[in-house]
Amino acid sequence: METIEVEANEPFLVFEKFKFSAHRIQQSAFEMISDPEVQKQLNLKIGNFFKSQNALNSKKQLFKIVENLYKAQDLIVDESARIELAELNLKAAQYTQEQKNYDLAKEYLTNARNLLNPDRCWESHYDLAIALYKMLADIELATEQFEQAEDYLYLLIEKLNSPLEKSEIAYQIVE
């Protein structure tokens, strides 16, 4: 058996040289890296690598990107990169909601919400915040979590600029 030595600051080389035939093998190889910081760095590199390959056109690749970047989110300090990751989580949530996998969709939405700055998201990323909270409310309604859905809907009414949009949300509350 051949041994491969890789320096800790270059963990991505292992993944560039070998294509794993099964997710479990890849996962096992990844778990052999004991340093959590190196794992995060590797996740960041893998997520950015897939993103740079225009992998966003594939649902499967989108989920890989989101999963890897989420695991490395502590290392993502640039606000525009955090917003981009929030948008990717929203897109992943939309796909999972279409499949009626509400728990996973809610997880992606929660991750997206946590990436936003709660003090500024309504001013600086209005459309993203609206889409995020509308979908959170929809999922809570679909899973019969009515109180939580109502909280999201009232927050939307408070934050929305358009009276028409506010009336649409108010109608949802009345239903």
TAFEN-V464287 format. One record per backbone hydrogen bond with DSSP energy under -1.0 kcal/mol. NH is the residue of the N-H (numbers start at 0). CO is the residue of the C=O. If there is no record, write none. Layout:
<<NH/CO> <NH/CO>>
This chain:
<<9/6> <12/9> <15/11> <16/12> <17/13> <25/21> <26/22> <27/23> <28/24> <29/25> <30/26> <32/29> <38/34> <39/35> <40/36> <41/37> <42/38> <43/39> <44/40> <45/41> <46/42> <47/43> <48/44> <49/45> <50/46> <51/47> <52/48> <53/50> <54/49> <57/54> <61/57> <62/58> <63/59> <64/60> <65/61> <66/62> <67/63> <68/64> <69/65> <70/66> <72/69> <74/71> <75/72> <76/74> <81/77> <82/78> <83/79> <84/80> <85/81> <86/82> <87/83> <88/84> <89/85> <90/86> <91/87> <92/88> <93/89> <94/90> <95/91> <96/92> <97/93> <98/94> <99/96> <100/95> <101/99> <104/100> <105/101> <106/102> <107/103> <108/104> <109/105> <110/106> <111/107> <112/108> <113/109> <114/110> <119/116> <120/116> <123/119> <124/120> <128/124> <129/125> <130/126> <131/127> <132/128> <133/129> <134/130> <135/131> <136/132> <137/133> <138/134> <139/135> <140/136> <141/137> <142/138> <143/140> <144/139> <145/143> <148/144> <149/145> <150/146> <151/147> <152/148> <153/149> <154/150> <155/151> <156/152> <157/153> <158/154> <159/155> <165/161> <166/162> <167/163> <168/164> <169/165> <170/166> <171/167> <172/168> <173/169> <174/170>>
